Amino acid sequence: MRAWALALIGTASIGMASIGMAGVARAEDPLPAPIPSPVKALEGCWRGGGDVMGKPVDMALNVRPAALGTALTVDADSHAKADPADRYAAHLVLAGRGPAPKDGSATGISGFWADSFGGDFTAVGKGEAVPGGFDVIYPYPDAAFVNRWRLAEGGKLSWTIVARSGGKDAPFAAYALTRAACPAK
């Protein structure tokens, strides 16, 4: 075949591929999964204390919208009451997962956990809205960490974490927090 014929076929193939791709590029982006209302209710700041593996701690949470309002970030900062230099921090991302049911509110939750132990200790979790709050489970090699968030009247929040391994739950952390003013930026 002559070179000009091959060039024409090549150009036509590129043109047809471009036309096919144009349809894909113009397709509507899917709507983000809605954030369940109990997750959205966390927005703001919280202060309180708790216990992590038997150690009393002070805890502060700062919860903000992120990603054009399709997710919330939770920045948790804590320190041991006996030693303020014994610090821990976590950055959680919580978002909706799956479509909202036609006859009710969104319930599915997607979570991401990163903390001051570094990149080897990140986890992607899944959860659901439940009466009074929501649960998210983060799987790790040694155990699944079940996070239970419960909101109560008067700006009260409880956050408990259990380590689930071999079908048994062991207490890991428990916090009692109240809504607080957010620090000035």
C-alpha positions, 0 to 999 in steps of 0.5 A, a space after each residue: 500500500 502506498 504511504 499516503 494511503 497508510 497515512 490517510 487510514 491512520 488519520 481516519 483511525 485517530 479521528 474515529 477514536 477521538 469521536 468515540 472518546 468525545 462521548 466519554 469525555 462529555 458524560 455526566 460525572 456521577 453524583 457523590 454519595 450523600 453524607 449521612 446526617 449523623 456524620 454531618 452532625 459532627 461538624 464543628 469542634 469537640 473537647 473532652 477526655 477518655 481512656 485509651 488502653 487504660 491511659 486517661 487522655 484529653 481529646 480535641 476534635 475539629 470536624 470540617 467539610 472537605 472536597 466541595 462538601 462531599 466529605 468531612 475531615 476529623 482532626 483528632 488531637 490527644 495527649 495523656 493526662 499524666 504526661 502532656 508530651 505523650 501525644 497522638 493525632 489522627 486525621 479521618 475522612 468520612 464520606 457517604 457510600 452508595 446511593 441514598 435509598 429512595 424512601 429514606 436517608 443516606 446510611 452508607 459511610 466510607 472512612 479513611 484513617 491516618 494517624 501519627 504512627 505514619 503511613 503503615 497504619 492507614 486504613 480504609 473503612 466502611 460503616 453505616 448510620 445507626 439510631 443515634 449515630 454511626 459505626 465505621 469499621 477499619 480493618 488492620 492485619 491484627 484486628 478490625 477496629 470498630 468505631 462507634 460514634 453516638 450523639 446525644 442531646 445537649 451537644 454530647 458525643 461519645 466515641 468508642 473503639 473496640 478491637 475485634 479479633 477472632 469474633 471477640 471485642 476488646 475495649 480499646 478507647 472511649 471518649 466523652 466529648 462536648 461541643 466547643 467553640 472552634 479555635 480562631 484561625 
